[in-house]
């Protein structure tokens, strides 16, 4: 006798998805399918990749020395050196994740493949806020350095104009060029080298100012200064996560080299420039956190020519960081919209340029609002930036731990030891606590914008519950207005049907009932659908487990809200079969799931076109 859970659970008629079915495809033509690869996939070499992410991380040296000295005083170079040691630990953390999951998306991707979509979406919200702070502080600092070139420039208004300019450039389809990025990076490195040499010569010729600064007493003690200086100095490694966001565009073996190169640049220039600044400017002037510190250092060491050179370089590098933020946030928000973590209207493209204008305009609006709220004060912007960035870094370290525990069988070429990950995470959390203690206002501004982003994402996760609530409320409240009630119910049901009818696919390797049940539970917890297809790829009939269909029928009876189909596909599992099945069944590849592959798995994860690991 067949059980009737629908009667026992008493769901609404539209809540019961129907009984699943079993079918078979034997004529799937995988040979005729061409798996399309992204145009620029694995096209960037070491220097191009280093330039793109290096411009982001090395742009922080234009303002971090002053912000660190404001709290650490003469201990600022030591604080920046400790931060470089922390970054050395994160090289291994990022390298392990990048070798196991060489996919774009950074923190969002690693959490999506090790936890569930809600945790990944929370990490993505932090990343979004980090992009906002990056764009705003980079634009503001660029205009402060531009003020050295034209003293009549209104910095606040010019910052708004610069943000608007890059939004316009992205709407019309101009994105970051690796060649241009490399040119800017080479100029920036040359500028820092010349500034360092000129500054060192000037300090050696007249070390009296350095000695004077060194003799000044510390107000609250050395350890107090070092702790808060270290916390502020963590801003100096912001941008380190950017390489993980475009790892698919990098050639094989390039990713760990970009991590090494970024670390070398930070470890050399951040402490060195901070040390030289103490020999070129009075400590009181540095602690005032001037927005054009390096331009002043150039003026003191080699005159107005170097000041102008440094200012031009700063404007270019910081403007490049603004452009990187627009490009990065567009990719992240588009991926989140595809995964239904953000509203679908963000996927709309303008007809002429094929760019996601709603994403760009929404990002511009948020950037302008945070600039107005903070009144363009760099210290406050840097505080918000640091909190969001350190949040992203800590989640990446946690993602590394989850990767070790939950995806231990996943092949990888690099591994970070548990002590390395734990020390790195602890250091980031210490820096996070220090920035909160520096000024609680940072937390207020950060909390407002993070809550806003989380609310939008949260609504996407509970929209079905909201729609159900609307139906129930409309039933009791609008009974007297039957026509309105009917229209509203029909509209909500249609919307829910549109959402639920998107099927998801799970490729199984056998008939393990416990694993099949775990896959079903994952879909129920993370996906908004009522149609689940279990697919088995086979070559010979004997490879089909005889108990698989029975197990799925049993599981189907346990979950009346989910229709479970079994589909046996004749063919060899791989990218071609995935592409062919995606086209045949009209199921996007990011709605196809597999268990964690073993060392003997013949394909790399990045070759499977976005198929998600869920077990």
N, C-alpha and C positions, 0 to 999 in steps of 0.2 A: 504493500500500500504506500503510495507516495505521500510524504509529509506536505502540509500546506502551511508553511511559516507565514505566508501573507495573512492568513486568517488569525494565526496566533498573535502576530505582532500588530495587526490591525493598522496597516499603513494606508495612507490615502491612495486612490487609484493611480495617481500620477507618480507616486513614490515607488511603486513596484515596477522594476525594469523589465520584467518578463524572464521566462526561463531561457537559459543559454542553449546553444546548439553546437553540434560537432560537424565539421566539414573538412574537405581536403582539396588542395590545389596540386595538380600534377603537371600542369603545362606552363608553369611560370618561366618565362624566357629571360634568364639573367644574362645571357650572352649578348642580347641586343641592347642591353641597358648600359649607358655610359654614366659612370659616377662623376658628377661635376665637382671639381675642387675649386676653392676660392682662388681668385686671380693671383693674389700676392702670397699664397701659402708657401711657407718655407723659402722665401726669396731674399730675406735680409741676412747679410753677413754680420760678422762681429762688430765692425766699426759703425755700420748703419744702425744696428740695434742699440749699441752703446750710446750713440748720439741721441736717439729718440728718448731713451729713459735717462741718459746722463744729463741732458739739458734740464730735465725736471728736477733731479736730485741736487745737481750742482748749482742750480739757481738759488737754493736756500742759503748758500754761503754769502749771498748779497745782503742778507739781513739777520742771519742767526747769530753772528758774533756779537752784535750789539744787544740783541735780546738776551743772550746768555750772560753777557757781562753785567747787564742790569741787575742780575740776581747773584752772580758768582764773583763779580769783581775780578781781582787778579787770578782767581781760580778758574776763570773761564776757559783757558786753553786745556787745563786738565779735565774739566767737565766734558769738553768736546772730544778729547781723546778717549775718555771712558765710553762715550756714545759710540765712537768708532769701534771699540771692542765689542760692544753689544751688537753692532751691525755685523761684525765678523761671525758671530754665532748665528745670526739670521741668514747668512749665506747658505749654511747647510740646511736650515729649515726650509727655505724657499727651493733649494736645489732638489731636495727629496720630493717635495710635492710636484715640482715641475717635471721631474723624470717619471713619476708615477702617473700624473694626470697632465700631460702636455697640451692643455686646452686653454683657450682664452677665458678671461673672466676673473682670474685671481681668487679672492676670498669667496665670492659667490659660487664659483665652480667647485672649489674643494669642499665647501659645506653642502652644496647640492648633491655631491656624490658620496658624502660620508654621513650626512644626517638626513634631514628632510627639508622640504621646500620652505617651510615657515622660518626655520633657523637661517637658511641661506638668504631668504628675503631680508631678515634682520641685518645680516652682515652686509647685504647690498645697500641697505639704507645708510649705513655708516660710510660705505664707499661713495655713495652719492653726495653725502654731506662733505666728505673729504674733497671731492671734485669741486664742489661749490666754493669751499674755503680756498682751494688751490687757485681757482680762477680769480677770485676777488683779491686775495692778498698779492698775487703775482701782478695783476693789473694795477693795483694801488702802488706797489713798489716800483713798477716800471715807470709810472707817471712821476713818482718822487725823483727818480734818477733823471727823467726827462726834464724835470724842473731845473736841474743843473745846466741843461743846455739852453733853456729859455725860462728865465726867472719870472716871466709874466704868466706862465702856464697855471691855470686853476686846477690843482691836483684832483680834487673831488669830482668836479665836472668832467675832467679829462678821463678819469677812471671809468665813469659811466659811459662815455663815448667809446672808449676802447673796448669795453665789454659788448656794447651794441655793434661795433664794427666787426668783431669776430663772430658774433651771432649771424650777422648779415652774410659774411663770407661763407659760413657753414651752410646757411640756407641755400645759397646759390651754388653750393657744391664744391667749394675749395676746402680741402682737408690737408692734413700734415704731409709734407713730402720728406722722405728719408734723406734725399740729397741736400735739401735746404737745411734740415736738422743737423746733418753732418757738418755743413759749412758753419752754422752757428756754434756748434760744439767745439770745432777746431779754433774758431775765433775766441770763444770763451776760455778755453784752456790756455791759449796764448796770452790772453789778457791777465789771467790769474798768475801765470808764470812770470810775466813781466812785472806785474804789481808786487809779487813776492820778492823778486830779486831787487827791484828798486827800493822796496820797503826795508829789506834786510840791510842793504848798503847804507841807507839813511840812518837806521838804528845803530849800526856798527860805528858810523862816523860820530854820532852824538847819542850815547846811551843814557844821557842824563834824565830824560823824560821817563824812560823805562824804570830807572832806579827810583825816581820820585814816585811813580805809581806803585812800585813794589813796596815802598816803605809805608804806604798808607795802611792804617789798621783796618781789620775787618770788623764791621759793625756788630754782627751777631755770631761770630766765630767761624772757623774754617769749614767745619762739617756742615753747618747750616747753609753756608754759601755754596758748598759743593753740591748738596742735595738739590737745592732749588735751581742752581745753575745747570745741573744734569737734566732736570725736568724740562727746563726751557730749551736746552740744547737738543733735546730729542726732535725738535722741529728740523734740525739739520739733516736728518736722514729721510725726511718726507720725500716721497717719489721713488723710494726703493722698491715699492710694490708694483710700479708701473710696468716693469719688464714682464711680469707674469700676466699682464692684461693683453699682451700681443704675442704670446709665446708661439702661437701657431704660424705666425708670419716669419719666425726666425728659423734659420737653417739648423740642421741636426748638430747638437753640441754647442750651439751659440749661447743658449740661455745661461748656463753657469758662468760663462765668460763675461756676460754683461753684469752679473752679480759681482764678480771679482773686480771688474773695472770700476763699477760704481763705488765699491768699498774703498779701492785705492784712492780715488778722487776725494772721497769724504775724509778718509784717514789722513791724507796729506794736507789738503787745503784748509779744511775747517779749523783745526787747531793752529796751523801755521798763520793764517790770516788773523785769528784772534790774538795770537802772541805778538805779531807785528803791530797790530793796532794799539797795543799797550805801550809800544815804543814810539808811536807817531802822534797820538792824541792823548790829552789828559783823561784820566779814568772817569772823571765826572762827566765829561762830554760823551764818552762812550756809553756810560750808564744811562744817559738820557735817551738811549736807543734811537739815534738819528737814522732816518730812513735811507740816507745816502752815504753810509759809513765808508764803503769802499771808494767812492768818489773823493771823499775827504782825505782818505789815506793816499790816494793817487796824487792829490794836490800837494800834500805835505812831503811826499817822497820825491816827486819828479816834476811838480808844477802843474799848470793848468792843462797842458797837452795830455798828460796821463789822466787827469780828472775827466776831460771830455771823452777820451777813449773808453775809460771804464763806464762812463754814463751811457755811451752808445751801445757798448756790449751788454750792459744790464737791461736796457730797453729791449734789445733783440731777444735775449735769453728769456726774460720774464714774459715777453709777449708770446714767445714760443710755448711757454708753460700754459698760458691762457688758451692757446689754440689746442694744445694737447688735452686740456680739460674738456673742451667742447667735443672733441673727437671721441674721447674716452667715455664721457657720460652718454653720448648718443648710442654707442655700442652696447653699454650696460643696460640702459633703459629699454632699448629695442629687444635685447635678450629677455629682460624681465617681462616685457609685454607679450612676447612670444610664449613664455611660460605662464602667462595669465596671472602674474604678480602685479601688473600695472594695467590700467584701462587700455582697451584695444585701440582707442583713437590715436594713441601715441604711434601706432604703426602706420598711420596714414602718411602718404608721400605726396609732395606737390607734383603736378603732372609734367612740368618742364624739366626740373632738376633731379627728381627722384630722391629728394632728401626728406628726412623726418622733421618737418618744420615745427610740429607741435612740441616735440622733445626739446628742440633748440630754443624755442620761445619760452617754454616753461622754465628751462634752466636759466635763461637770461633773466626772467622775472625774479626767480629766487635769488640769484646773484645780486641783482640791484637792491632787493629788499634787505638782504643781510648787510650790504654796504651802508644803506641808510640807517639801519638799526644800530650798527656799531659806529656810525658817524665817520667811517673811514679810519678809525684808530687802529694802527697796525698791531699793537700789542693785543688788543681784544680779538682781532681777526686771527692772529697767530695762535691765541689760546684755543679758539674754536677749531682751527685747523689741526692743532696738535692733538686735541681730545679725539677728534674723528679719526685722524691718522693712526694714533696709538690704539684706538679701538679696532681698527682694521688689522693692524699688526698682531694684536693679541688674539683675535679670532683666527688669523692665519696659523699662529702657533698651535692653537687648540685644534684647528683642522688637521695639522700635521700629526698630532697625537691620535686623533680619531682615525686617520689614515693608517697609522700603525696598528691600531686595535681592530678596526672593522674591515679594513681592506689590506690586511697583512700579506695576502697572497698576490697582490697586484705587483707585477714586475717593476723594478726601479733600478737605476744605475747609481744613485747616490742615497745615502742614508745619514740622518742626523741622530746622534745618540740621545737617549732620554735625558741625561744630565744637560746636554746642550740645549734641548728644547725647553726644559724646565727653567734653566738659568735665564735664557732669552725671554721667556714669558714673564718671569719674575721681574726682570729689569724693566720691561715695558709697563708692567702694572705699577711699579714704583714711580716711573716717570708720569704715568697717568694720575696717580695720587698726588704727586707734587704739583702738577698743573692745576688740579682742582683746588689745592691749598693756596696756590699763588693768588688766585682771584676767583671767588665763587661766581662772579658775573659771567665768566667763560661758560660755566655749567648752565647758567640760565639761558643764554643765547643758544648754546649747543642743544640743550634740552628742547627748546621751542621748535627748532627746525627738525631735529630728529623725530620728535613726536608727530610733527606734520607729515613727514615722509612715511613714518610707520603707520599713521592713520590711513593714508591712501592705500598702502599695501594691505593693511589689515582688512579694510573694507572689501578688497578683492577676494580675500579668503573666506569671508563670512557672507558674501552676497547672496548665496543660495539660502542661508538661514534668514537673511533679511527679506528675501522674496517670499519665502514660506510664511514669515510673520505678516507680511503685507496681505497675503491671501487670507490668513486666518482673521486678521483684523477687518479686512474688507467684508468677510462673510458675516461678522456680527454687527458691524457698525453701519454698513451701507446696504442693509437688506431693503431699506425703503427706496433706495435708488438702484433698482435692479439693472437698469441699462448701464449705469456707470460701473457697477460691480462686475457685470459680465465682461465689459470691455477690459477692465483692469485685470481680472483673473485670466482672461485669454492672453493678454499681453505678457503677463508674468510667466504663464505656462510656456508660451512660445519662446521667451527668453531663456527659461530654464531648459527647455528642450534643446535649444541651440547650443547651450553650454554643455549639457550632459551627453549629447549624441556624439561628441568627439571621442572616438574609441582610442584606447591605449593598448599596446602590444607588449607582451612579455615573452622573450625567447627562452624556452626551457631546455635543459639538457637531459632530463629524465622524468621520472614520475614520483619523485620524493614529495609526499603529500605535505610534510611540514614546510618545506621550502615554497611550495605552491601557495600554501595558506599565508605564509609571510609576505609573499608578493602581493596577494589580494589585500592583505591588511595595509601594506604600504600604499597601494592605490586608493583605498578607502580613506586613508589619513591625509594624503597629499594631493590627490587629483580630483577634479570636479568632473566626474563622468559616471555613467551607469553602464558602460559597455567595456568589458575587459576580454581581450583575445589572448589566449595562450597558444604560441606558435612553436612547433617542433620541426626543424629542418632535418630531412632524412635522405639517404641515398637508396637504401633497400628497405623493403617492407618490414623485414625482420628487426630493423632498428627502432620501430615504433613500439614503445613499452605497452604491453597489453593492458596494464592497469591504469594508464594515464587518463583515458576518457572517463573511467569509472570514478577515479579520484576527483576529477574536475566536476563531475556531476554531483558528487557528494558535497564538495565545497560550494557549488552553485546553490544547493538547497540551504546552506547555512547563511547565505547573504542575499536575501531577496531584493535588496536595493541595487544589486549589481548583477548584470547579465554577463555570464562567463561563457565564452565560446572557445572551442578547441579547433585549431587549424593545423593540419599536417601539410607541410610544403616540401615537395620533392626538390632537392637542390643542396648545394654546399653552402653552409653558413659563412657569410662574409659581406664586405661592402656592397658587392653587386646584388646579392640576394636582398639585402636591406633596402637598397635603392629601388629594386624592382617591386618588392612588396609594398614599399611606401607609395609608389605610383599606382599599383594595382588596387590597393585598399584605401587610398587617399588618406593615409595617416602620416603626419609629419615625423621625421626621424627623431626629433627630440621628445616624442611621445612613445618611443620604443625603449624597452628596458631589458637589461641582462643582469645576471649575477656576476660577482667578481671573478674574472678569469684567472687561471693559474699560470705558472711559468711556461707550461707547454702550449698555451693558447697561441695559435698561429698568426693572430692579428694584433696590432697595437691599438690602444684605446682611441687615439686621435684619428685613426683611419676609419672608424665606424660611424663617422658623420654625425656625432652628437648623441649617440645612444647612451642612455644614462645607466650608471651602476646603482642598484637598489638593494642588493643583498651581499 
